[in-house]
Amino acid sequence: MKSLLRSGAKTVYKYMTEIPSRFTITAGRMGMIELYQPIFGEDETGAQRMCADRWKEMKKYLPKKNFSFMDIGSQIGYFSFQAAQEGAVSFGVERNKRYCEVAHAIKSIRNMDHVAFLNIGIDSFTVQGLPNVDVLCCMSIYHHWVRESGFEEADKIFTELSNRTNAIFFDTGQSNEQNVDWAKDLEFMNPNPIEWIEKYLKSKGFTTVHRLGEFSTHLSSVPRMLFFASKDK
């Protein structure tokens, strides 16, 4: 009987301690927090951007085991959690506090011990404090750096990130996207943004660049090319 009572008490305690995390995730589902990623461990219903299609291609290029992974602009951690599930020590870097709160809530509910999230904005100063990792994920954020701070600052940030890894998954807003206010800031990519990005990755020391395919976004009818780039060891 005592054993049964102890077991029941542990179950109640676990449920009670999870209430704040469950409430935070529910707030995301209800649209109180804008979520363009799916909630890890659930289907993609309600997400603004499908991510499973991207991850299906990305995971083919991951190390088999025992690797580190860092996602810049991790939002609610979808790719950070997926990498951890594949055997990585995984880091998500996100400047939005509420997104980080949702990511921490998912981590708690899913018991994902090998994931951590850092709530910090990335610029040419803060990027210098980030660790070296085996695989870097830098998706749908580069064009925001350009829009907010200009190409020179964005280039400094990306150069620092490139120096911290031997492999990267990369996509960005492109100059040929329609009905977005930042496309004009990317005119340096013209006339062919996909070729520009490929050359840009090579200029940062990535000797092999793979095009993983074009994937849709919720912002424009023009899909974005997803790249995987690596350096010769």
VOVOLO-866855 format. One record per residue (C-alpha): residue in three letters; x, y, z. Coordinates in Angstrom, 2 decimals, decimal comma, always signed. Layout:
BEGIN
<rec><type>ALA</type><c1>X</c1><c2>Y</c2><c3>Z</c3></rec>
...
This chain:
BEGIN
<rec><type>MET</type><c1>+0,00</c1><c2>+0,00</c2><c3>+0,00</c3></rec>
<rec><type>LYS</type><c1>+2,77</c1><c2>+2,45</c2><c3>+0,91</c3></rec>
<rec><type>SER</type><c1>+4,52</c1><c2>+1,66</c2><c3>-2,37</c3></rec>
<rec><type>LEU</type><c1>+1,28</c1><c2>+2,35</c2><c3>-4,25</c3></rec>
<rec><type>LEU</type><c1>+0,78</c1><c2>+5,64</c2><c3>-2,42</c3></rec>
<rec><type>ARG</type><c1>+4,35</c1><c2>+6,72</c2><c3>-3,16</c3></rec>
<rec><type>SER</type><c1>+3,88</c1><c2>+5,87</c2><c3>-6,82</c3></rec>
<rec><type>GLY</type><c1>+0,65</c1><c2>+7,83</c2><c3>-6,95</c3></rec>
<rec><type>ALA</type><c1>+2,23</c1><c2>+10,81</c2><c3>-5,22</c3></rec>
<rec><type>LYS</type><c1>+5,08</c1><c2>+10,84</c2><c3>-7,73</c3></rec>
<rec><type>THR</type><c1>+2,60</c1><c2>+10,78</c2><c3>-10,60</c3></rec>
<rec><type>VAL</type><c1>+0,63</c1><c2>+13,69</c2><c3>-9,13</c3></rec>
<rec><type>TYR</type><c1>+3,84</c1><c2>+15,62</c2><c3>-8,43</c3></rec>
<rec><type>LYS</type><c1>+5,07</c1><c2>+15,08</c2><c3>-11,99</c3></rec>
<rec><type>TYR</type><c1>+1,75</c1><c2>+16,25</c2><c3>-13,43</c3></rec>
<rec><type>MET</type><c1>+1,60</c1><c2>+19,32</c2><c3>-11,19</c3></rec>
<rec><type>THR</type><c1>+5,15</c1><c2>+20,40</c2><c3>-12,06</c3></rec>
<rec><type>GLU</type><c1>+4,34</c1><c2>+20,04</c2><c3>-15,77</c3></rec>
<rec><type>ILE</type><c1>+1,31</c1><c2>+22,36</c2><c3>-15,62</c3></rec>
<rec><type>PRO</type><c1>+3,27</c1><c2>+25,58</c2><c3>-16,43</c3></rec>
<rec><type>SER</type><c1>+4,95</c1><c2>+23,85</c2><c3>-19,39</c3></rec>
<rec><type>ARG</type><c1>+1,67</c1><c2>+22,44</c2><c3>-20,68</c3></rec>
<rec><type>PHE</type><c1>+0,02</c1><c2>+25,86</c2><c3>-20,37</c3></rec>
<rec><type>THR</type><c1>+2,86</c1><c2>+27,50</c2><c3>-22,32</c3></rec>
<rec><type>ILE</type><c1>+2,57</c1><c2>+24,94</c2><c3>-25,14</c3></rec>
<rec><type>THR</type><c1>-1,22</c1><c2>+25,36</c2><c3>-25,19</c3></rec>
<rec><type>ALA</type><c1>-0,77</c1><c2>+29,13</c2><c3>-25,54</c3></rec>
<rec><type>GLY</type><c1>+1,29</c1><c2>+28,43</c2><c3>-28,63</c3></rec>
<rec><type>ARG</type><c1>-1,34</c1><c2>+26,10</c2><c3>-30,09</c3></rec>
<rec><type>MET</type><c1>-4,06</c1><c2>+28,71</c2><c3>-29,53</c3></rec>
<rec><type>GLY</type><c1>-2,15</c1><c2>+31,32</c2><c3>-31,50</c3></rec>
<rec><type>MET</type><c1>-1,19</c1><c2>+33,44</c2><c3>-28,50</c3></rec>
<rec><type>ILE</type><c1>+2,42</c1><c2>+33,01</c2><c3>-29,67</c3></rec>
<rec><type>GLU</type><c1>+3,14</c1><c2>+33,03</c2><c3>-33,41</c3></rec>
<rec><type>LEU</type><c1>+4,50</c1><c2>+29,62</c2><c3>-34,29</c3></rec>
<rec><type>TYR</type><c1>+5,83</c1><c2>+29,00</c2><c3>-37,76</c3></rec>
<rec><type>GLN</type><c1>+7,39</c1><c2>+25,71</c2><c3>-36,69</c3></rec>
<rec><type>PRO</type><c1>+5,48</c1><c2>+22,59</c2><c3>-35,60</c3></rec>
<rec><type>ILE</type><c1>+5,55</c1><c2>+21,60</c2><c3>-31,94</c3></rec>
<rec><type>PHE</type><c1>+8,08</c1><c2>+18,78</c2><c3>-31,66</c3></rec>
<rec><type>GLY</type><c1>+6,40</c1><c2>+15,44</c2><c3>-31,00</c3></rec>
<rec><type>GLU</type><c1>+3,08</c1><c2>+16,49</c2><c3>-32,54</c3></rec>
<rec><type>ASP</type><c1>+1,77</c1><c2>+16,70</c2><c3>-36,09</c3></rec>
<rec><type>GLU</type><c1>+2,30</c1><c2>+19,82</c2><c3>-38,18</c3></rec>
<rec><type>THR</type><c1>-1,32</c1><c2>+21,00</c2><c3>-37,93</c3></rec>
<rec><type>GLY</type><c1>-1,41</c1><c2>+24,73</c2><c3>-37,27</c3></rec>
<rec><type>ALA</type><c1>+2,23</c1><c2>+25,41</c2><c3>-38,13</c3></rec>
<rec><type>GLN</type><c1>+2,81</c1><c2>+28,21</c2><c3>-40,63</c3></rec>
<rec><type>ARG</type><c1>+5,72</c1><c2>+26,37</c2><c3>-42,20</c3></rec>
<rec><type>MET</type><c1>+6,06</c1><c2>+22,65</c2><c3>-42,73</c3></rec>
<rec><type>CYS</type><c1>+9,41</c1><c2>+21,40</c2><c3>-41,43</c3></rec>
<rec><type>ALA</type><c1>+9,27</c1><c2>+17,61</c2><c3>-41,71</c3></rec>
<rec><type>ASP</type><c1>+9,96</c1><c2>+17,79</c2><c3>-45,45</c3></rec>
<rec><type>ARG</type><c1>+13,14</c1><c2>+19,77</c2><c3>-44,80</c3></rec>
<rec><type>TRP</type><c1>+14,25</c1><c2>+17,52</c2><c3>-41,96</c3></rec>
<rec><type>LYS</type><c1>+13,76</c1><c2>+14,40</c2><c3>-44,09</c3></rec>
<rec><type>GLU</type><c1>+16,51</c1><c2>+15,68</c2><c3>-46,40</c3></rec>
<rec><type>MET</type><c1>+18,69</c1><c2>+17,24</c2><c3>-43,70</c3></rec>
<rec><type>LYS</type><c1>+19,03</c1><c2>+14,10</c2><c3>-41,58</c3></rec>
<rec><type>LYS</type><c1>+20,69</c1><c2>+12,28</c2><c3>-44,47</c3></rec>
<rec><type>TYR</type><c1>+23,74</c1><c2>+14,53</c2><c3>-44,00</c3></rec>
<rec><type>LEU</type><c1>+24,11</c1><c2>+14,29</c2><c3>-40,22</c3></rec>
<rec><type>PRO</type><c1>+26,99</c1><c2>+12,43</c2><c3>-38,55</c3></rec>
<rec><type>LYS</type><c1>+25,96</c1><c2>+8,97</c2><c3>-37,41</c3></rec>
<rec><type>LYS</type><c1>+26,39</c1><c2>+9,66</c2><c3>-33,69</c3></rec>
<rec><type>ASN</type><c1>+28,08</c1><c2>+11,76</c2><c3>-31,01</c3></rec>
<rec><type>PHE</type><c1>+27,99</c1><c2>+15,19</c2><c3>-32,64</c3></rec>
<rec><type>SER</type><c1>+27,12</c1><c2>+18,74</c2><c3>-31,67</c3></rec>
<rec><type>PHE</type><c1>+24,44</c1><c2>+20,78</c2><c3>-33,42</c3></rec>
<rec><type>MET</type><c1>+23,52</c1><c2>+24,44</c2><c3>-33,10</c3></rec>
<rec><type>ASP</type><c1>+20,47</c1><c2>+26,12</c2><c3>-34,63</c3></rec>
<rec><type>ILE</type><c1>+20,62</c1><c2>+29,90</c2><c3>-35,06</c3></rec>
<rec><type>GLY</type><c1>+17,16</c1><c2>+31,45</c2><c3>-34,84</c3></rec>
<rec><type>SER</type><c1>+15,77</c1><c2>+28,22</c2><c3>-33,42</c3></rec>
<rec><type>GLN</type><c1>+12,22</c1><c2>+29,55</c2><c3>-32,79</c3></rec>
<rec><type>ILE</type><c1>+10,48</c1><c2>+26,82</c2><c3>-30,72</c3></rec>
<rec><type>GLY</type><c1>+13,26</c1><c2>+24,30</c2><c3>-31,26</c3></rec>
<rec><type>TYR</type><c1>+11,94</c1><c2>+21,91</c2><c3>-33,92</c3></rec>
<rec><type>PHE</type><c1>+15,30</c1><c2>+21,30</c2><c3>-35,58</c3></rec>
<rec><type>SER</type><c1>+17,18</c1><c2>+21,36</c2><c3>-32,26</c3></rec>
<rec><type>PHE</type><c1>+14,96</c1><c2>+18,61</c2><c3>-30,90</c3></rec>
<rec><type>GLN</type><c1>+15,17</c1><c2>+16,57</c2><c3>-34,09</c3></rec>
<rec><type>ALA</type><c1>+18,97</c1><c2>+16,71</c2><c3>-34,01</c3></rec>
<rec><type>ALA</type><c1>+19,01</c1><c2>+15,64</c2><c3>-30,35</c3></rec>
<rec><type>GLN</type><c1>+16,79</c1><c2>+12,70</c2><c3>-31,24</c3></rec>
<rec><type>GLU</type><c1>+19,42</c1><c2>+11,70</c2><c3>-33,82</c3></rec>
<rec><type>GLY</type><c1>+22,16</c1><c2>+11,65</c2><c3>-31,19</c3></rec>
<rec><type>ALA</type><c1>+23,37</c1><c2>+15,24</c2><c3>-30,99</c3></rec>
<rec><type>VAL</type><c1>+24,17</c1><c2>+17,50</c2><c3>-28,10</c3></rec>
<rec><type>SER</type><c1>+21,96</c1><c2>+20,24</c2><c3>-29,43</c3></rec>
<rec><type>PHE</type><c1>+21,80</c1><c2>+24,01</c2><c3>-28,90</c3></rec>
<rec><type>GLY</type><c1>+19,11</c1><c2>+26,43</c2><c3>-30,00</c3></rec>
<rec><type>VAL</type><c1>+19,82</c1><c2>+30,18</c2><c3>-30,13</c3></rec>
<rec><type>GLU</type><c1>+16,74</c1><c2>+32,42</c2><c3>-30,21</c3></rec>
<rec><type>ARG</type><c1>+16,33</c1><c2>+36,12</c2><c3>-29,45</c3></rec>
<rec><type>ASN</type><c1>+12,57</c1><c2>+35,99</c2><c3>-28,81</c3></rec>
<rec><type>LYS</type><c1>+11,92</c1><c2>+35,26</c2><c3>-25,13</c3></rec>
<rec><type>ARG</type><c1>+8,48</c1><c2>+33,74</c2><c3>-25,66</c3></rec>
<rec><type>TYR</type><c1>+9,74</c1><c2>+31,34</c2><c3>-28,30</c3></rec>
<rec><type>CYS</type><c1>+12,43</c1><c2>+30,21</c2><c3>-25,88</c3></rec>
<rec><type>GLU</type><c1>+9,82</c1><c2>+29,68</c2><c3>-23,17</c3></rec>
<rec><type>VAL</type><c1>+7,85</c1><c2>+27,39</c2><c3>-25,49</c3></rec>
<rec><type>ALA</type><c1>+11,02</c1><c2>+25,51</c2><c3>-26,42</c3></rec>
<rec><type>HIS</type><c1>+11,90</c1><c2>+25,00</c2><c3>-22,75</c3></rec>
<rec><type>ALA</type><c1>+8,35</c1><c2>+23,80</c2><c3>-22,09</c3></rec>
<rec><type>ILE</type><c1>+8,61</c1><c2>+21,23</c2><c3>-24,89</c3></rec>
<rec><type>LYS</type><c1>+12,00</c1><c2>+20,13</c2><c3>-23,55</c3></rec>
<rec><type>SER</type><c1>+10,44</c1><c2>+19,57</c2><c3>-20,11</c3></rec>
<rec><type>ILE</type><c1>+7,43</c1><c2>+17,63</c2><c3>-21,38</c3></rec>
<rec><type>ARG</type><c1>+9,44</c1><c2>+15,49</c2><c3>-23,81</c3></rec>
<rec><type>ASN</type><c1>+12,28</c1><c2>+14,83</c2><c3>-21,33</c3></rec>
<rec><type>MET</type><c1>+14,92</c1><c2>+15,87</c2><c3>-23,86</c3></rec>
<rec><type>ASP</type><c1>+18,09</c1><c2>+16,07</c2><c3>-21,76</c3></rec>
<rec><type>HIS</type><c1>+20,55</c1><c2>+16,78</c2><c3>-24,56</c3></rec>
<rec><type>VAL</type><c1>+19,00</c1><c2>+20,08</c2><c3>-25,72</c3></rec>
<rec><type>ALA</type><c1>+19,63</c1><c2>+23,59</c2><c3>-24,40</c3></rec>
<rec><type>PHE</type><c1>+18,29</c1><c2>+26,97</c2><c3>-25,50</c3></rec>
<rec><type>LEU</type><c1>+19,98</c1><c2>+30,35</c2><c3>-25,28</c3></rec>
<rec><type>ASN</type><c1>+17,79</c1><c2>+33,47</c2><c3>-25,33</c3></rec>
<rec><type>ILE</type><c1>+20,08</c1><c2>+36,00</c2><c3>-27,02</c3></rec>
<rec><type>GLY</type><c1>+20,12</c1><c2>+38,11</c2><c3>-30,16</c3></rec>
<rec><type>ILE</type><c1>+22,93</c1><c2>+37,51</c2><c3>-32,62</c3></rec>
<rec><type>ASP</type><c1>+25,11</c1><c2>+40,32</c2><c3>-33,93</c3></rec>
<rec><type>SER</type><c1>+28,80</c1><c2>+40,65</c2><c3>-34,81</c3></rec>
<rec><type>PHE</type><c1>+29,65</c1><c2>+40,96</c2><c3>-31,11</c3></rec>
<rec><type>THR</type><c1>+27,50</c1><c2>+38,26</c2><c3>-29,48</c3></rec>
<rec><type>VAL</type><c1>+28,27</c1><c2>+35,72</c2><c3>-32,20</c3></rec>
<rec><type>GLN</type><c1>+31,86</c1><c2>+35,62</c2><c3>-30,95</c3></rec>
<rec><type>GLY</type><c1>+30,69</c1><c2>+33,98</c2><c3>-27,72</c3></rec>
<rec><type>LEU</type><c1>+29,05</c1><c2>+31,01</c2><c3>-29,43</c3></rec>
<rec><type>PRO</type><c1>+30,74</c1><c2>+27,58</c2><c3>-29,32</c3></rec>
<rec><type>ASN</type><c1>+32,27</c1><c2>+25,58</c2><c3>-32,14</c3></rec>
<rec><type>VAL</type><c1>+29,99</c1><c2>+22,78</c2><c3>-33,30</c3></rec>
<rec><type>ASP</type><c1>+30,07</c1><c2>+19,89</c2><c3>-35,73</c3></rec>
<rec><type>VAL</type><c1>+26,91</c1><c2>+20,97</c2><c3>-37,55</c3></rec>
<rec><type>LEU</type><c1>+25,37</c1><c2>+24,43</c2><c3>-37,76</c3></rec>
<rec><type>CYS</type><c1>+21,82</c1><c2>+25,23</c2><c3>-38,83</c3></rec>
<rec><type>CYS</type><c1>+21,26</c1><c2>+28,77</c2><c3>-40,12</c3></rec>
<rec><type>MET</type><c1>+17,88</c1><c2>+28,87</c2><c3>-41,81</c3></rec>
<rec><type>SER</type><c1>+15,55</c1><c2>+31,75</c2><c3>-42,67</c3></rec>
<rec><type>ILE</type><c1>+17,49</c1><c2>+34,32</c2><c3>-40,65</c3></rec>
<rec><type>TYR</type><c1>+20,29</c1><c2>+35,73</c2><c3>-42,85</c3></rec>
<rec><type>HIS</type><c1>+17,93</c1><c2>+38,07</c2><c3>-44,73</c3></rec>
<rec><type>HIS</type><c1>+16,70</c1><c2>+39,47</c2><c3>-41,40</c3></rec>
<rec><type>TRP</type><c1>+20,27</c1><c2>+40,46</c2><c3>-40,51</c3></rec>
<rec><type>VAL</type><c1>+20,60</c1><c2>+42,17</c2><c3>-43,89</c3></rec>
<rec><type>ARG</type><c1>+17,28</c1><c2>+43,98</c2><c3>-43,52</c3></rec>
<rec><type>GLU</type><c1>+17,92</c1><c2>+45,13</c2><c3>-39,96</c3></rec>
<rec><type>SER</type><c1>+21,65</c1><c2>+45,86</c2><c3>-40,05</c3></rec>
<rec><type>GLY</type><c1>+22,84</c1><c2>+45,83</c2><c3>-43,66</c3></rec>
<rec><type>PHE</type><c1>+24,94</c1><c2>+43,42</c2><c3>-45,70</c3></rec>
<rec><type>GLU</type><c1>+28,25</c1><c2>+44,28</c2><c3>-44,04</c3></rec>
<rec><type>GLU</type><c1>+26,99</c1><c2>+43,35</c2><c3>-40,57</c3></rec>
<rec><type>ALA</type><c1>+25,22</c1><c2>+40,25</c2><c3>-41,86</c3></rec>
<rec><type>ASP</type><c1>+28,43</c1><c2>+39,16</c2><c3>-43,56</c3></rec>
<rec><type>LYS</type><c1>+30,44</c1><c2>+39,63</c2><c3>-40,36</c3></rec>
<rec><type>ILE</type><c1>+27,95</c1><c2>+37,48</c2><c3>-38,44</c3></rec>
<rec><type>PHE</type><c1>+27,93</c1><c2>+34,75</c2><c3>-41,05</c3></rec>
<rec><type>THR</type><c1>+31,72</c1><c2>+34,74</c2><c3>-41,33</c3></rec>
<rec><type>GLU</type><c1>+32,01</c1><c2>+34,19</c2><c3>-37,57</c3></rec>
<rec><type>LEU</type><c1>+29,44</c1><c2>+31,39</c2><c3>-37,70</c3></rec>
<rec><type>SER</type><c1>+31,21</c1><c2>+29,75</c2><c3>-40,63</c3></rec>
<rec><type>ASN</type><c1>+34,45</c1><c2>+29,74</c2><c3>-38,65</c3></rec>
<rec><type>ARG</type><c1>+32,71</c1><c2>+27,76</c2><c3>-35,89</c3></rec>
<rec><type>THR</type><c1>+31,71</c1><c2>+24,70</c2><c3>-37,90</c3></rec>
<rec><type>ASN</type><c1>+32,71</c1><c2>+22,34</c2><c3>-40,68</c3></rec>
<rec><type>ALA</type><c1>+29,15</c1><c2>+21,76</c2><c3>-41,89</c3></rec>
<rec><type>ILE</type><c1>+26,09</c1><c2>+23,96</c2><c3>-42,29</c3></rec>
<rec><type>PHE</type><c1>+22,45</c1><c2>+23,77</c2><c3>-43,32</c3></rec>
<rec><type>PHE</type><c1>+21,53</c1><c2>+27,11</c2><c3>-44,86</c3></rec>
<rec><type>ASP</type><c1>+18,66</c1><c2>+28,88</c2><c3>-46,48</c3></rec>
<rec><type>THR</type><c1>+17,61</c1><c2>+32,51</c2><c3>-46,58</c3></rec>
<rec><type>GLY</type><c1>+15,07</c1><c2>+34,84</c2><c3>-48,02</c3></rec>
<rec><type>GLN</type><c1>+15,86</c1><c2>+35,34</c2><c3>-51,71</c3></rec>
<rec><type>SER</type><c1>+15,75</c1><c2>+38,42</c2><c3>-53,92</c3></rec>
<rec><type>ASN</type><c1>+13,20</c1><c2>+36,79</c2><c3>-56,23</c3></rec>
<rec><type>GLU</type><c1>+10,57</c1><c2>+36,31</c2><c3>-53,52</c3></rec>
<rec><type>GLN</type><c1>+7,37</c1><c2>+38,25</c2><c3>-54,09</c3></rec>
<rec><type>ASN</type><c1>+5,22</c1><c2>+40,40</c2><c3>-51,79</c3></rec>
<rec><type>VAL</type><c1>+7,89</c1><c2>+40,68</c2><c3>-49,08</c3></rec>
<rec><type>ASP</type><c1>+9,32</c1><c2>+44,02</c2><c3>-48,02</c3></rec>
<rec><type>TRP</type><c1>+12,89</c1><c2>+42,81</c2><c3>-47,59</c3></rec>
<rec><type>ALA</type><c1>+13,44</c1><c2>+41,46</c2><c3>-51,13</c3></rec>
<rec><type>LYS</type><c1>+14,74</c1><c2>+44,87</c2><c3>-52,25</c3></rec>
<rec><type>ASP</type><c1>+17,47</c1><c2>+44,62</c2><c3>-49,59</c3></rec>
<rec><type>LEU</type><c1>+18,76</c1><c2>+41,46</c2><c3>-51,29</c3></rec>
<rec><type>GLU</type><c1>+19,27</c1><c2>+42,88</c2><c3>-54,75</c3></rec>
<rec><type>PHE</type><c1>+22,96</c1><c2>+41,97</c2><c3>-54,48</c3></rec>
<rec><type>MET</type><c1>+21,81</c1><c2>+38,37</c2><c3>-55,07</c3></rec>
<rec><type>ASN</type><c1>+20,47</c1><c2>+39,20</c2><c3>-58,55</c3></rec>
<rec><type>PRO</type><c1>+20,12</c1><c2>+37,95</c2><c3>-61,19</c3></rec>
<rec><type>ASN</type><c1>+20,24</c1><c2>+34,40</c2><c3>-59,77</c3></rec>
<rec><type>PRO</type><c1>+19,92</c1><c2>+34,19</c2><c3>-55,96</c3></rec>
<rec><type>ILE</type><c1>+20,49</c1><c2>+30,44</c2><c3>-55,82</c3></rec>
<rec><type>GLU</type><c1>+23,81</c1><c2>+30,70</c2><c3>-57,65</c3></rec>
<rec><type>TRP</type><c1>+24,76</c1><c2>+33,70</c2><c3>-55,50</c3></rec>
<rec><type>ILE</type><c1>+24,15</c1><c2>+31,75</c2><c3>-52,28</c3></rec>
<rec><type>GLU</type><c1>+26,16</c1><c2>+28,77</c2><c3>-53,52</c3></rec>
<rec><type>LYS</type><c1>+29,14</c1><c2>+31,00</c2><c3>-54,37</c3></rec>
<rec><type>TYR</type><c1>+28,76</c1><c2>+32,80</c2><c3>-51,05</c3></rec>
<rec><type>LEU</type><c1>+28,97</c1><c2>+29,55</c2><c3>-49,10</c3></rec>
<rec><type>LYS</type><c1>+32,09</c1><c2>+28,56</c2><c3>-51,00</c3></rec>
<rec><type>SER</type><c1>+33,65</c1><c2>+31,95</c2><c3>-50,26</c3></rec>
<rec><type>LYS</type><c1>+33,34</c1><c2>+31,13</c2><c3>-46,54</c3></rec>
<rec><type>GLY</type><c1>+35,45</c1><c2>+28,00</c2><c3>-46,87</c3></rec>
<rec><type>PHE</type><c1>+32,78</c1><c2>+25,39</c2><c3>-47,55</c3></rec>
<rec><type>THR</type><c1>+34,29</c1><c2>+23,33</c2><c3>-50,33</c3></rec>
<rec><type>THR</type><c1>+31,30</c1><c2>+21,07</c2><c3>-51,05</c3></rec>
<rec><type>VAL</type><c1>+27,82</c1><c2>+22,53</c2><c3>-51,48</c3></rec>
<rec><type>HIS</type><c1>+24,70</c1><c2>+20,40</c2><c3>-51,99</c3></rec>
<rec><type>ARG</type><c1>+21,31</c1><c2>+21,69</c2><c3>-53,05</c3></rec>
<rec><type>LEU</type><c1>+18,79</c1><c2>+19,72</c2><c3>-50,99</c3></rec>
<rec><type>GLY</type><c1>+15,75</c1><c2>+21,04</c2><c3>-52,79</c3></rec>
<rec><type>GLU</type><c1>+13,37</c1><c2>+23,96</c2><c3>-52,87</c3></rec>
<rec><type>PHE</type><c1>+10,81</c1><c2>+24,25</c2><c3>-50,08</c3></rec>
<rec><type>SER</type><c1>+7,77</c1><c2>+26,45</c2><c3>-49,71</c3></rec>
<rec><type>THR</type><c1>+7,26</c1><c2>+29,14</c2><c3>-47,07</c3></rec>
<rec><type>HIS</type><c1>+4,14</c1><c2>+30,87</c2><c3>-45,81</c3></rec>
<rec><type>LEU</type><c1>+5,38</c1><c2>+34,26</c2><c3>-47,04</c3></rec>
<rec><type>SER</type><c1>+5,68</c1><c2>+33,91</c2><c3>-50,80</c3></rec>
<rec><type>SER</type><c1>+4,80</c1><c2>+31,60</c2><c3>-53,65</c3></rec>
<rec><type>VAL</type><c1>+8,52</c1><c2>+31,39</c2><c3>-54,48</c3></rec>
<rec><type>PRO</type><c1>+10,20</c1><c2>+28,44</c2><c3>-52,70</c3></rec>
<rec><type>ARG</type><c1>+13,61</c1><c2>+28,71</c2><c3>-51,04</c3></rec>
<rec><type>MET</type><c1>+16,57</c1><c2>+26,52</c2><c3>-51,85</c3></rec>
<rec><type>LEU</type><c1>+17,96</c1><c2>+24,61</c2><c3>-48,88</c3></rec>
<rec><type>PHE</type><c1>+21,71</c1><c2>+23,97</c2><c3>-48,93</c3></rec>
<rec><type>PHE</type><c1>+24,07</c1><c2>+21,68</c2><c3>-47,06</c3></rec>
<rec><type>ALA</type><c1>+27,71</c1><c2>+22,77</c2><c3>-47,22</c3></rec>
<rec><type>SER</type><c1>+30,81</c1><c2>+21,20</c2><c3>-45,72</c3></rec>
<rec><type>LYS</type><c1>+34,56</c1><c2>+21,76</c2><c3>-45,50</c3></rec>
<rec><type>ASP</type><c1>+37,24</c1><c2>+19,27</c2><c3>-46,49</c3></rec>
<rec><type>LYS</type><c1>+38,93</c1><c2>+17,92</c2><c3>-43,37</c3></rec>
